[in-house]
Amino acid sequence: MDEEIKRWTAKRKSALVMEIIQGKTTVAEAARAFDLQPSEIEEWVDDAKRGMENALRAKPLDIREQYEKQLKELQEAYGEAMLELRARKKLASLLGEDDR
């Protein structure tokens, strides 16, 4: 995978992810070699792991179900973060600290 890549197709992403999974390269090495952000490559690896998990299920979820499940988890995490933020603001106001 040494050639210059202008467009990262699913096939190219999966080849790179397989090299990472097989230990042939690391996320950091791939990021440097292909001028990509490590977080972007890590996201591809995470997506691949979710895809493999689903493929190995007795009854795989369809894509819509996967996204709905992920959306629900993200909404719950967002809600929890908002509650914590409100609680911190309330505590700060009770302690007489101003919002800076």
ZAMARGU-4260 file (C-alpha; in steps of 0.2 Angstrom, whole numbers, plus 5000, padded with zeros to 4 digits):
<rodrens>
0) 5000/5000/5000 | 5014/5012/4996 | 5006/5021/4981 | 4999/5038/4984 | 4981/5037/4988
5) 4969/5051/4982 | 4953/5043/4987 | 4950/5031/5002 | 4938/5018/4996 | 4930/5005/5007
10) 4942/4992/4999 | 4957/5003/5003 | 4952/5007/5020 | 4949/4988/5024 | 4966/4983/5017
15) 4974/4996/5029 | 4963/4991/5044 | 4968/4972/5040 | 4987/4977/5040 | 4984/4986/5057
20) 4974/4971/5064 | 4988/4959/5058 | 5001/4969/5066 | 5010/4973/5049 | 5008/4992/5053
25) 5002/5003/5067 | 4989/5017/5067 | 5004/5030/5070 | 5014/5023/5055 | 4999/5023/5044
30) 4994/5040/5048 | 5012/5046/5044 | 5013/5036/5028 | 4997/5042/5021 | 4996/5059/5029
35) 4980/5055/5038 | 4974/5059/5056 | 4977/5045/5068 | 4959/5048/5074 | 4952/5045/5057
40) 4961/5028/5055 | 4956/5023/5073 | 4938/5027/5068 | 4940/5015/5053 | 4947/5001/5065
45) 4932/5004/5076 | 4919/5003/5062 | 4928/4987/5056 | 4927/4979/5073 | 4908/4983/5074
50) 4905/4976/5057 | 4914/4960/5062 | 4905/4958/5078 | 4888/4960/5068 | 4894/4948/5054
55) 4897/4935/5067 | 4880/4937/5076 | 4868/4922/5074 | 4855/4935/5068 | 4865/4950/5061
60) 4857/4967/5064 | 4854/4977/5048 | 4862/4993/5045 | 4848/5004/5050 | 4846/4994/5067
65) 4865/4997/5070 | 4864/5016/5067 | 4848/5017/5078 | 4857/5008/5092 | 4872/5019/5090
70) 4861/5035/5090 | 4852/5029/5105 | 4868/5026/5114 | 4875/5043/5109 | 4859/5052/5114
75) 4860/5044/5131 | 4878/5049/5133 | 4873/5067/5128 | 4859/5068/5140 | 4870/5062/5154
80) 4883/5075/5150 | 4870/5089/5150 | 4863/5083/5167 | 4881/5084/5174 | 4884/5101/5166
85) 4868/5108/5174 | 4872/5101/5191 | 4889/5109/5190 | 4882/5126/5185 | 4869/5124/5199
90) 4882/5120/5212 | 4893/5134/5206 | 4878/5146/5208 | 4875/5139/5225 | 4893/5142/5230
95) 4892/5159/5224 | 4904/5157/5209 | 4901/5166/5194 | 4900/5159/5176 | 4916/5163/5167
</rodrens>
